Amino acid sequence: MQPPASLSFANRIARYLVLAVSSLLTFGFSQVKAQSYTWENYNAIIFGNLNIQGEIEGRTLVGGNLTGSNSSNFGIGLPSGTSTTDKTLVVGGNISSGNPLQLNKGSLYLGGTNGRTVNYNGGGSQISQSTDLSTLKQAFLSESANLKSLATDSVVTSSTNGQPGPVTFTATAGSDGLAVFSISADAIFGSNLSQQIGLVANGATNIVINVSGTTVNWIQNAGNMVGDFTSDYWQAHIVWNFYEATTINLGSHQFNGSILAPNATITTSNNIDGAVIANNLNLTGEVHLPSSSSANSYAGYRAQAVPEPGSALLLAVAGLIILTRRRSNLRR
């Protein structure tokens, strides 16, 4: 059957946009990929403040202040050969006093004052740089809204008899390999009946989990993530999109997959195996890279790179590609 003319036109537009964006990426970003502010490059992107008592294995981008008196580690998972001028730790505000920080690769780019010693174990230095992440935050808010608009095609099952049981995410991917779930935070993180949280991928290649709820509290009695959720592949190909959350408390649970929560303050006392994009982060634990030899963070489902401020046109064009492709697939 011949597809509708509007669908054919949409596909043609998508092809032209792919070519345009590919050219921009090739000629505009290939030489500075490690410096562009994307969640492929940064393990943690925090628009406000970061309070850390632990470690972030990859690169860290903070729009506000960095606090926490312990001797925290940054960039320990970046590969050997990382440039001494790499933007491994970028802080737009001030760094509070405390024990020495360990910057294992690259340099510190600081907009405010530094109240403590930084040990540059990879030969870097402190470099003055003003950093304003307000435009970048708007870009990620748009990204979160785009993911929320995707049609749900996969199901979550849980206990129905009042007894504790597994919560199972069963994927039904579209032709693009993407599976989309929609679930309330309370149903998985706030329920005493949530014995464990598992995934049946069913041949999907990427997963988006849209989570509703302004306050997310992963209670102590709720189960942990198990099975495929804990695999290297799926931690790198899942985005938990907390599109309306303002407060997220993960407690002492380990979290698996990328977190997109641009308006939220996240608090955790355990590790996060995935990229973190949040308004504020209170971290007593570690944020992990996919492996100890990888320079890239967890990107999750993503066909475009959120650019640094000043490249909003690229974001708009690339975002249109995602929506056009997804809507085309849904109409087939």
Secondary structure, DSSP 8 states (H G I E B T S, - for coil): ----HHHHHHHHHHHHHHHHHHHHIIIIITTSGGGS--TTTEEEEESS-EEESSEESSEEEESS-EE-SS--EESTTS-TT--TT-EEEEESS-B-SSS-EEE-SSEEEESS-B-S-EEETTS--EEE-----HHHHHHHHHHHHHHHTS----EEE---SSS-EEEEEE----TTSEEEEEEEHHHHHS-TTEEEEEEE-TT-SEEEEEEE-SEEE--TTS--B-GGGGSHHHHTSEEEE-TT-SEEEEET--EESEEEEEEEEEEESS-EES-EEEEEEEESSEEE-SSTT-SS----S-SS----TT-HHHHHHHHHHHHHHHHHHHH-
